[in-house]
């Protein structure tokens, strides 16, 4: 997804046209897709934070224009007195419903998330996505695949990983996504920011679809910015019954 996506922009209209032409049941956007990447600044700023919250409120209000019955992404939001990065599922019936708040925050150049966000309620719960079940791992969270494993054990078909990462680290992210699929027996669907934002932050693009065996089966590019794939729940069931998913943890005395 392009950096600093805004409803009504040319990039937004192009995205709506591409998605509408395919009519998917579920669309996964990147991490905090609307507006600039605020975590590129090492210092928290109240006005910038308020702008980010407002940009996501406006963007969410236009999600119906995409033409997908379910849209997954994350947003900057004030929740229970905390500044959170909240994963959500949007439907035309219920709007955006929070599903998870990000728990793991990097703190380094380009990604000073620990300065901007707080962890909300700590849970990794499976949520409905039409006839499927999904769990969120927001960007850095995919690096901790104990949560992916638990999602598989909790009956998820999909792990959704909206992210915002640079170009140089893409090979490591692909390894993490593949391992999340292998340990969970789930499909992993992940979308990334692309291009350069107003602060000069360069994002690597490359959205991926990983199958339950951990194989890369589809990816986006500059010429193919949106990809689609049919989910095979029988494939998920088989993978979750086989190695390594069936292996139980051993208790120690």
C-alpha positions in Angstrom: 0.0 0.0 0.0 1.3 3.5 -0.7 2.7 5.5 2.2 0.3 8.2 3.5 -2.8 6.7 2.0 -5.8 9.2 2.1 -9.4 8.6 1.2 -10.2 10.5 -2.0 -6.7 10.6 -3.3 -5.6 9.2 -6.7 -4.0 6.3 -4.9 -7.2 5.6 -3.0 -9.3 5.7 -6.2 -6.9 3.3 -7.9 -7.1 0.9 -4.9 -10.9 1.1 -4.9 -10.9 0.2 -8.7 -8.5 -2.7 -8.3 -10.3 -4.2 -5.3 -13.8 -3.6 -6.7 -12.8 -5.5 -9.9 -12.0 -8.6 -7.9 -14.7 -8.4 -5.2 -12.7 -10.2 -2.4 -14.3 -11.4 0.8 -11.5 -10.0 2.9 -9.0 -7.2 2.2 -5.8 -6.7 4.4 -4.4 -3.2 4.5 -1.0 -2.2 6.0 -0.2 -1.1 9.5 -1.8 2.3 10.2 -2.3 3.0 6.5 -3.8 6.5 6.7 -1.6 9.6 7.0 2.1 9.8 7.7 4.3 7.4 9.7 4.5 9.2 13.0 7.0 6.8 14.6 9.8 8.2 12.4 10.1 11.0 14.9 12.0 10.2 18.1 9.9 12.6 20.2 6.2 12.4 20.9 4.2 15.4 19.7 0.6 15.8 20.8 -0.5 17.7 17.6 1.0 15.0 15.4 -0.7 12.3 17.4 -4.0 14.0 17.1 -3.6 14.3 13.4 -2.8 10.6 13.1 -6.0 9.7 15.1 -8.1 12.0 12.9 -6.6 10.6 9.7 -7.5 7.1 10.7 -11.0 8.1 11.7 -11.5 9.7 8.3 -10.0 6.8 6.5 -12.1 4.2 8.3 -15.2 6.3 7.5 -14.5 5.6 3.8 -13.6 1.9 3.9 -17.0 1.0 2.4 -15.7 2.5 -0.9 -13.3 -0.4 -1.3 -16.1 -2.8 -2.0 -14.8 -5.6 0.3 -17.3 -6.9 3.0 -14.4 -7.2 5.5 -11.3 -5.0 5.8 -8.5 -5.6 8.2 -5.9 -3.0 9.2 -4.7 -1.1 12.3 -5.2 2.5 13.5 -3.9 5.1 15.9 -6.5 5.4 18.6 -7.0 6.6 22.2 -8.3 3.7 24.2 -8.9 3.5 27.9 -6.6 6.5 28.4 -3.7 5.0 26.3 -2.3 5.7 22.9 -2.6 2.4 21.1 -2.0 0.9 17.7 -5.2 -1.1 17.4 -5.9 -3.9 14.9 -9.5 -3.9 13.7 -11.9 -5.7 11.5 -14.3 -3.5 9.5 -17.6 -4.6 8.1 -20.4 -2.6 6.6 -22.8 -3.8 9.3 -20.7 -3.1 12.4 -18.0 -0.6 11.2 -14.5 -0.9 12.7 -14.4 -3.3 15.7 -11.2 -3.5 17.7 -9.6 -6.9 17.8 -6.1 -6.5 19.3 -3.7 -3.8 20.5 0.0 -4.0 19.5 2.2 -5.3 22.4 5.7 -5.2 21.0 7.3 -1.8 20.0 10.7 -1.2 18.4 12.6 1.9 19.5 15.2 2.8 16.8 15.7 5.2 13.9 12.6 5.2 11.7 10.6 3.2 14.2 10.4 5.0 17.6 7.1 3.3 18.3 7.9 2.9 22.0 7.9 6.7 22.3 4.4 7.0 20.6 2.4 4.0 21.7 1.4 2.1 24.8 0.3 -1.5 25.1 -3.4 -1.8 25.6 -5.2 -4.9 27.0 -2.8 -7.9 26.4 -4.6 -10.6 24.5 -4.2 -12.5 21.2 -7.7 -13.6 20.4 -9.2 -15.3 17.3 -11.9 -13.1 15.7 -14.4 -13.9 12.9 -13.8 -12.9 9.3 -16.9 -13.8 7.4 -16.8 -17.7 7.4 -13.2 -17.8 8.6 -11.3 -17.2 11.8 -8.3 -14.9 12.1 -5.8 -13.6 14.5 -3.7 -10.4 14.3 0.1 -10.1 14.7 0.9 -6.4 14.0 4.3 -6.0 12.3 7.0 -6.7 15.0 4.7 -9.2 16.8 5.2 -11.7 14.0 8.8 -12.1 15.2 7.4 -13.8 18.4 5.9 -16.9 16.9 4.6 -18.4 20.1 1.5 -16.3 19.4 1.2 -17.6 15.9 1.4 -21.2 17.3 -1.4 -20.4 19.8 -3.6 -18.9 17.1 -3.4 -22.2 15.2 -4.3 -24.1 18.3 -7.2 -21.7 18.9 -8.7 -22.6 15.5 -7.6 -19.7 13.3 -7.5 -20.2 9.6 -5.6 -16.9 9.0 -2.9 -14.8 10.6 -3.2 -11.1 9.5 0.0 -9.1 9.8 -0.4 -5.5 8.7 3.1 -4.0 8.8 5.3 -0.9 8.0 8.9 -2.0 7.3 11.9 -0.9 5.2 13.4 -2.5 2.1 16.7 -3.8 3.6 15.0 -6.0 6.2 12.4 -7.7 3.9 14.3 -11.0 3.7 14.1 -11.4 7.5 10.4 -10.5 7.5 9.7 -13.1 4.9 11.4 -15.7 7.1 9.2 -14.6 10.1 6.0 -14.8 8.1 6.9 -18.3 6.8 7.7 -19.5 10.2 4.4 -18.1 11.6 2.6 -20.1 8.9 4.5 -23.3 9.6 4.0 -23.3 13.4 0.3 -22.4 13.2 -0.8 -24.2 10.1 -2.5 -21.0 9.1 -2.4 -18.8 6.0 -0.4 -15.6 6.7 -1.7 -12.5 4.9 0.5 -9.4 5.2 0.5 -5.9 3.6 3.3 -3.4 3.9 3.7 0.4 3.3 5.6 1.3 0.2 7.4 4.4 -1.1 8.7 7.4 0.9 6.7 9.5 3.4 7.0 13.2 4.0 9.8 12.6 6.6 11.9 10.7 4.1 11.1 7.3 5.6 11.5 4.6 2.9 9.2 1.6 3.1 9.8 -1.7 1.3 6.4 -2.7 0.0 5.9 -6.4 -0.8 2.6 -7.8 0.5 2.7 -11.6 0.8 0.4 -14.6 1.0 2.0 -17.5 2.7 0.2 -20.9 2.7 -0.1 -23.2 5.8 3.1 -25.1 4.7 5.1 -21.9 4.8 5.4 -21.4 1.1 5.2 -18.0 -0.5 2.3 -18.2 -3.0 1.6 -14.6 -3.9 3.3 -11.2 -3.5 2.7 -7.6 -4.5 5.0 -5.4 -6.4 5.1 -2.0 -8.0 3.3 -3.3 -11.0 1.0 -5.6 -9.1 0.1 -3.7 -5.9 -2.8 -5.9 -4.9 -3.0 -9.7 -5.0 -5.8 -12.2 -4.3 -5.9 -15.8 -3.3 -8.6 -18.3 -2.4 -8.3 -19.7 1.1 -8.5 -23.5 1.4 -9.8 -24.5 4.8 -9.1 -28.2 4.2 -5.4 -27.3 3.7 -5.5 -25.5 7.0 -7.0 -28.5 8.8 -4.4 -30.9 7.3 -1.5 -28.6 8.2 -2.7 -28.2 11.7 -2.9 -32.0 12.2 0.6 -32.5 11.0 4.2 -31.8 12.1 5.0 -29.4 13.8 1.6 -28.2 14.7 0.5 -31.4 16.5 3.5 -31.4 18.9 2.5 -30.6 22.4 4.5 -28.7 25.0 5.9 -30.9 27.8 5.4 -29.9 31.4 8.5 -29.9 33.5 8.6 -30.8 37.2 
